Amino acid sequence: MEDLSEQAIIDNCPHCDIRSQAFTHKIEETKNFYIVCDNHPLKEGHILIIPKKHLSCVGAYPKDISRDFLKLNEKVSKFLFDNYQSASSFEHGIFGQTVFHSHIHYLPFHGKALDIVPENKFFIMKDLSELKDLLKRDGGYLFFSLNNTLMSVDASIAVPRFFRDRYALALKKPERGNWKEMHVNKFLMKEADIEIAKTKRMWKEYFKQ
C-alpha cells in the first residue's frame, strides 16, 4: 500500500529537493524562496514561486515567510505586467494539487475570470491574508488573480490540475494542461525550451534596471 504519511510526502517531494527538475531554470533565490521558470509552461512568462520549507500552501505560511512572499509576489507580478501588460496567478491551495508543496503560478493572461471559471463560482477577495481564513475554515482553497483582482473559487468544483487545465484551455493550448503528458512530448518541450530561455533573458535584463 502506498505510504501517504506527511513524512513520506516530504521525503518524496520534488519541491523539497533542489536537485529535482523543478529547479532546472531557477532565476532567483531568497532566504525563504526560489523563483523558477515553470519547466512545463502554459505560455512564455510562466514563473513559479516555491518556498524552501515544505509548506502546503500560501495560507499555511508563518508570518516571516509570508512577509517575504508578499514582496516576491509584487516583484513577479510587476515583471509580468511591465513586460506582457498583464499578470495572473493561481495556487491550488491543497485542493487540486498534484505536488503537495506550495507553488504559486504566475503568467501573462489577457482573458477574463469567466474564461477560467465559466460556472461563475468565484468570489472577490480583499487581500491574500484571507487565504489563511479559507484554509482554516475549509481545509483548502482554490486561488487565482487577474492583475489586481484576487479571487477564490467554490471548492465544490475542485479537481486535480484545476487551474492548469482551465488556463491551458483558455489560452487555446489544452495539450499543455497535463504537465506529465507535456513532458514526454518532444515537440511541446522544444517550444517550452524556447519560451523559458526568453523568459530568463527578459528577467535578467529587466532587473538590471
Residue, then its C-alpha position, 0 to 999 in steps of 0.5 A: m500500500e502506498d505510504l501517504s504519511e506527511q513524512a513520506i510526502i516530504d521525503n518524496c517531494p520534488h519541491c523539497d529537493i533542489r536537485s529535482q527538475a523543478f529547479t532546472h531554470k531557477i532565476e532567483e533565490t531568497k532566504n525563504f524562496y526560489i523563483v523558477c521558470d515553470n519547466h512545463p509552461l502554459k505560455e512564455g512568462h510562466i514563473l513559479i514561486i516555491p518556498k524552501k520549507h515544505l509548506s502546503c500552501v500560501g495560507a499555511y505560511p508563518k508570518d516571516i515567510s509570508r512577509d517575504f512572499l508578499k514582496l516576491n509576489e509584487k516583484v513577479s507580478k510587476f515583471l509580468f505586467d511591465n513586460y506582457q501588460s498583464a499578470s495572473s496567478f493561481e495556487h491550488g491551495i491543497f485542493g487540486q494539487t498534484v505536488f503537495h508543496s506550495h507553488i504559486h503560478y504566475l503568467p501573462f493572461h489577457g482573458k477574463a475570470l469567466d474564461i477560467v471559471p465559466e460556472n461563475k463560482f468565484f468570489i472577490m477577495k480583499d487581500l491574500s491574508e484571507l487565504k489563511d481564513l479559507l484554509k482554516r475554515d475549509g481545509g483548502y482553497l482554490f486561488f487565482s488573480l487577474n492583475n489586481t483582482l484576487m479571487s477564490v473559487d467554490a471548492s465544490i468544483a475542485v479537481p486535480r490540475f484545476f487551474r492548469d487545465r482551465y488556463a491551458l484551455a483558455l489560452k487555446k493550448p489544452e495539450r499543455g494542461n497535463w504537465k506529465e503528458m507535456h513532458v514526454n512530448k518532444f515537440l511541446m518541450k522544444e517550444a517550452d525550451i524556447e519560451i523559458a530561455k526568453t523568459k530568463r533573458m527578459w528577467k535578467e535584463y529587466f532587473k538590471q534596471 
